[in-house]
Amino acid sequence: MPSTCFYFQVHQPFRVKKYQYFDIGEDHNYFNEKGENNLNNERIMKKVARKSYLPTNKLLLKLLKKYPEFKITFSFSGVALEQMELYSPETLKSFQKLVDTGKVEVLAETYYHSLAFLYSKEEFEKQVKLHEEKIKELFDYEPKIFRCTELFYSNELAQKVDQMGYDGILAEGADKVLGWRSPNFLYRPLGSDIDLFLKNYKLSDDIAFRFSAKHWKEHPLTAPKFAQWVSAINGAGEVINLFMDYETFGEHQWKSTGIFDFLEALPAEILKHPDNDFLTLSEASDRYSSVAELDVPYFTSWADKERDLSAWMGNPMQRDLLSKVYDLEEDVLKTDDEELIEKWRRLQTSDHFYYISTKGLEDGTVHNYFSPYESPYEAFISYANALNDFQLEVKKITKK
């Protein structure tokens, strides 16, 4: 019996505005920009809510009520939830309604969708704790399963998450990790006793990336066809982990592609096969046992063809800014200035460094699609200038 585990990532960063050199020392507000432009965080949140979050939530609530067997799992970055509170309270309420059904699991992660684990284990733990508190406050929910930013993962991370008391962790089912193995089983991380859930990237990306690709040999993708692919795994797998950005529905794949019709029809088509069902990740953990220990000594992620951290750390500009922002940790925390600490943590959000990627070909096209800047160099200049101003602000306070 293959169980389908639908997991959706909900994240929106506080984007750094076009911060100029001459703003340094004059403007300490890095994240909000007025007007109709690509860096207006309020406008972007409202647009994504209108096109994606609200209609998809409405549809999923309908499906959860219609099909008792249907279950889904979400992770929400803290900065996305903040923006819902600020700019789109009705969106937050619609997510709360989904969680209130009792058929939706919420995962733990870093509040700021950051790469903190790579630079400061102490900061990583603080951000996870802040996220736990936010999920408890808004959803009255205590997460049991952990997913790190952009599914980045390694043995070391799994061991840390195990020590923090979680029951499981998510990762990309990358070929270089699995080799001959299948992503359609639970595994156990090396040196840990928690469950490891691996994304079935082929089936996930069929929906998230290829759904509207007319050159794709399987286009158009229909719910019956996809359900047949799921059922074909029967006997060769136990869990089918479909992990994707929630913006897949309505934003990355527009309504005109038929993505909402596909989603509405999918549960019934999958459940037509008597051996199929849906589970949250915790339910899958309770039902199934890990089949083997998996050794992942290096970091992986769900980004780009490499499935590594090069999307955020692939060039000297990215690595330099990452080092600089985390080098400020001691001085920033020493200030005890809540506003300054909040700014520092918002500057850690991984998207800032993703926008600075200079990759070409297909990966470069994806980075450019997601970036609100005209080029990675514009993204670098804006962030570097804002960080320079922030460093000056920290120095002023620490010298008092």
N, C-alpha and C positions, 0 to 999 in steps of 0.2 A: 504493500500500500504506500504509494508516494504521497507525502503530505506537502502541500504548497504553503510556504511561508512568505507572505508579502511584507516587505519592509520598505518604508519610505523615509528618506532624509528630508527634513524641513529646515532650511537654513537661508538666512539673508544677512550679509555683513553690514556693518556701518562703514560704507565706502568713504575713503579719504577724498575730499574735494580737490579741485585743481589748486593746489597750494603753491604759490609762487615764492621765489627767493625773497622778494621784497616784503612778503608777509611775515617773515621770521622776525620775532620780537614784537610784532604788532597784533597778530591774530592768533589766538590760542584755541580757536574752535576749528577742529580739523575735519569733522565728519558731516556737518550739515551744510548744504548749499541750496539756496533758493532758486526758483525758476524752473522752467521746463528744460531739463538737461539730463544727461545720463548718470549724474552723480547725486541726484536728489533722492535721498533715501526714503523719504515719505512718499514721493510719487511712485517710486519703484515698488514699494511694499503694497500700495493701493492697487497698482496695475496688476501685480502678480496675484494678489488676493482676488481681484475681479475676474481675471482670466483663468486662474488655476485653483487656488485654495478653496474659495467659496463654492464654485460649482462642483468640484471633486468631493468636497466634504458632504455636500447635499446628496450627491449620488451614493457615496459610500454609506451614509446613514440609512438611506433607503435599502441598500443591499444587505447591510447588517441586520436590519429588521426583517427583511424578506427571507433570508437564508440563515437558519440557526447555525449551520456549519461554517459560515464564513467568518474569518478572523483576520486581523491585520496588526501590524506593528509599526510604530513611529519612533523616530528620534527627532527632538527639537533642539536646536542650539539655543542657548540662553539669549544671544543677541537677536535671534529671530523672534523669540517670545517678547522681548522688550519692545521691538518695533511693532508687533501686533498690539501690545498694550498702548503704545503711543499713537499709532496711526490707523489701526484697524481693529478696534475692540470686537466688532462683530465676527471677525475671522477667528480670534481667540475663542470666543463663545462657541463657534461651530466646531472647533477642535475639542473643546471640553465636552460637548454633547456626544461626540464620537467615543471619547474615553469613558464617559458615564454609561455607555451600553454594557460595559464589562467584557466586551469582546475585542478590546484594543489594548495592546501592550505598549508601554512607553519605556524607552531605553535610556541608559545613563550615557553621558559623554562629557567633554570639557565645555564649560559654559560659553567660552569665547571661540569655540571651533578652532583651537590653536594647535601648534606643534610643540607645546610646552614640555611634553615628555622628553623630547630630544635635548632640551637645554636645562631644565630645572624640574626635578622630580617633586620638589616641595611645591612649586607653583602649579604643577600638574594636579597634585592632590587637592590643592585649594580650589582650583577651577572645577574639579569634579564635585567637590563638596558644595560649592555655590550652585552648581547645576542641580544636584539632588534637592537642595532647599527650594529652588525655583519650581521644580516639578511637583514637589509636595505642596507648595503654596498655591499653584494654579490648577493642579489636577488631583490633589489629595492622593498621590500615587508614589510608591517607592520602587524604583527600578531594580531589577535583579540581573539584567543582562547589560553588558557594556559594549559600546561601539566607539572607536576613536575617530578623530577627524579624518574624513575621506577614506575610511576603512584602513588607515595605516595600522600596521601590525608587525609584531615580531615575537619570538620566544620571551624576550625580556619584558615587553609590554604585557603579555599574557600572565607572566609570573607576578607582575605588580598588581594587575587587576584581580588576580586570584587572592593575593594578600589583602586587598581592600574589601574582600568579602562578596564579590560578584559570582554568579553561577555560570556565566558564559561570556563569550566575546565573539565579535564578527570579524571576518577578513575576506579579502578577495580570493576567489578560487583560481588563482593564477596557475597557468600551466607549469611555470618554472618551479612552483612550490609543490604541486600535486604530482607531476610526472605522469605515471600511468594510472594514478588513483582518480576517483570520481569526486566531484564536489557534492554529490547527492547523498552524503552520509555525514553524521557527526564525527568529529575527531577530537583528540585530546592534545593540547599544546605540550611541547616538551617541557618537563619540569613542573607541570601544573595539573590540578585536578578538576579544572573547569571544562565546559564544553566549548568547542570551536565550531562556529557556523561559517561555512564557505559559500560565497556568492556563486551561483551558476551564471557566469558572465555572458554566456552565449544566449540563453533564454531571456535574461534580464535585458541585455542590449538589443535583442530583437524588438522589444517594446520601447525602450528608452531612446534608442538611437536610430534603429532601422525602420521603425513603423511606417514613416511617410516617405521612405527612400524608394522612389519609383524605379530606380535602376536595380534594386535588390530583386533577386530571382524569386523570392517568396512574396513579393508585393502583389496584391494587398494582403496584409496579415489579418485574418479573421479569427474570431473567438473559437469556432469549431476547430480550425487548423491548429491553433496554439494549444487547445485542450488535448488534441491528439498527440502533440509532441510531449506534453506533460505525462499523459497516460502511457506513452511508449517507454517511459523510465521504470514502469512497474516491474519489479523483479530485479532491477539493476540500480536501485537507489531507494532511500527512505524519506529524505527531505529535499525539496526543490526550493532553494533560497532565491527568490526574486527580489533583488535589492536595487533600488533606483532613487534618483531625486524625485521628490513629490511634484516638482514643476514639470515633470514629464507630461503631466496631464493638463493641457490647456496653454502652457507657456512654451515648452520646447516642442511639443507636438500640439499644434493648434487644433481648436475645436473642428475646423473645417477638414482635418485629416480623417475624422471619424474616431478619434481616440476615446471619446466619451462613450460612444456606442459600443466600441470594443470592450471597454471596462465594464459597462453595464451587463453585457452578455456573457462575460467570462466566467463568473461563479457558476452559473447554471450549466454551462458547457463542461466545465471541469467536474462538477458534481454529477453529471450524467453517467460518468464512469463509476461504478459502485465501489471500486477500491480507492478512490480519491477523496481527499478531504483537505481542509485548511486548518492550520494551527498557528498560534503565536509562537515566538521562539521559546518562551518558557515552557509552553505545552509540549513542544517538540523535545525539549530537554528532558521533560518528565517521561515522555513515552519511549524515546529511543536512547540507546547506549552508544558511546563512541566506539568506532570500529578499529581505531589505531591511533598511535601517537604520531604527531606531525612536527617535524623539526624545521623551524623557519628562523635561522640565525640572523638574517638580514631583514631590513624593513621593506614591506610591500605596501601597496595601496591599490585603490581601484582607478587611478588616474593614468591616462595615456597608455601607449603601447607597452612601455617598459613596466608598468604596474609597480613603480617604485616611488621614491620621494623626489625625483627629478622635476616634477611639475612645480615644486616650490623651492627646490634647492639646486637646480640644474645649471645655474650660471653664477658668476662672481657677484653680480648686483644683488641677487636674492640672498646668497650666503652672507654677504657683508651686512645687509640690513637686518637679517635675522640675528646675527651675532650682536649687533649694536643694541637692538631693542632688548634682548635678554641680558646683556651686560649691565643694564640699568637696574636690574631687579633689587639689589641691596639698597641702592640710594633711593629708589622710588618708595620702597616699603618703609624705609627709615623716616620718610616725611610724615607718615600717618595721615596724609591728605587723601581723603576718600575720592575726591574728584580727580586728582592726579593719578591715583592707582587705577581708577576706572578707565581713564584715557590710555594708560600704559597697556592695560589688558585688551582694550579694543584694538590697539595697534598690533597685537599679537595674532589677530584673526588671520587664518591661512590664506584667505582670498587676496589679501594685499600682495602677497608674494607670488601667488598664482598669476596675477595680472602682469607680473614682470617677466614671465617666461618668454624666452626668445626662440622657442622651438619652431620648426617649420613643418611643412607637409600637413598631414591630417591632424596631428596633435596641435600644431600651431593654429589651424583653423578652429579647433574646439576652444582653445584658449582665447582667441580673438572674439569668438561668439559670446563668451561669458564676460569678457572684460568691458567695462564702461568707458575705458580710455581709448584714445585714438591709436596708441602704440604702447608697447611695454616700456619704452623709454619715458613717455609721459607719465605712466604709472610710477616708475622709479623716481622721477624728479619730484612728483607731488608727495610721495611718501617720504623721501629723503629730506625734503624741506620741512615737512611737518615734524619729522623725528628730530631734526636739528633744533627747531623751536622748542620741542618738548624737553630736550636735553638742557637747554638754557633755563627753562622753568624749574627743572629739578635742581639745577645748580644754585639758583637763587634761593630756594627754600633750604637746601642742605647747608648753605653757608651762613644762614641766619643764626 
